Amino acid sequence: MEGDHKVMQAFQKSFVQVQSILEQNRILINEINQNHESKLPDNLGRNVGLIRELNNNIRRVVDLYAELSSSFARSVDSEGDSAGAVRSDTRPGQKRSRAI
């Protein structure tokens, strides 16, 4: 189905973005640790900006995962709607429970 292909492409794109940001974070954390261990005032001052960048990256990852979650929920709901499925596991106003 064309819709399934588009959804999978969107998921793949988001996961690639997340992986890229996480790799950037790994590099940032290594540099932050090296600067901290050096105890040099310039390096410690540089950490302020690096930590801000790290925090912004973490926010971006959270946003991407939230977007992925919403997209996935919409795609699952639309599949159920298009198939005429009746959802017996939820009632209006109730959240779906997750299996652990």
N, C-alpha and C positions, 0 to 999 in steps of 0.2 A: 504494500500500500504506500502511496506517495506521502501521506501524512506521517506514517511510521518512520519513513526514511528521513523526513525533515526533523522530526523529534530526535531521532538518533544523532543526526548531524549536529543539532543544537547541543545535545548532551556532550558529545565528543568535543566540540569547540570549548564548552565551559570547563570540562575536565582538563583540557590542554592548558587553558588559562590558569586554572588552579595550580597545576603542576609547575608551570613557569614561575608563578608567584612564590610557591613554596621553595623552589630552587633559589630564587633571589633571597628569600628569608634565610635559608641555610648559609648563604654567602655573607649576608649582613650579620648574622649571629656570630660567625667565625671572626669577622672583622671587629665586632664589638668586644668579643672575648680577648682578642689580641690587644686591642687598645686598652682594655681594662687591666690586663696583666702587665702592660708596659709602664703603667702609672705615670706616664708623661702627661703634663697638663694639656698640651695641644691635642693629644689623642683622646684624653678623657672628655675634652670639650667637643671633639668631633662626634663622640658617642651620642650626644644629645640629639643631633640631627639624624644619626643612623637609627636610633631607637624610635624617633618619630616616624621615619620611613618604614620601619618594621611594623609599628602599630597601624599605620595606614594600609600596609599590605595585608595585615591580619583582617582588618575591616573589609577589604576587598574580597578576601577569600570567604568570609562569613556572608557577604552580600551575594557572591556567586553561588554558594551552596543554598542560600535561601531562595534564590531565583530558580536553581535547579529543582529544588523541592517543590516549589509552586508549579513549575512547568510539568514536572512528573505527575503531580496530583491532577492537574488539568487534563493531561493526556490520558490518564487512567479513567478519570470521570467521563471524558468525552467518548472513550471507547465503550464504556458501559452504557452511556446514553445512546450511542449510535447502534448498539446491539439490542437495545430495548431491555437491557437487564434491569432488574429491580434489586436494589441494594437492601438486603435484609439485615446487614451487620451494623447499620447506623440508623438513627432516627433523627429527624430535623432537630438541630440545636445540639446534637451530640457529636463529640469528636470520635474519630475512629481510633480503636486501640491497636497498638502495635504488638506483634508477637515478639517475645524476648528470647 
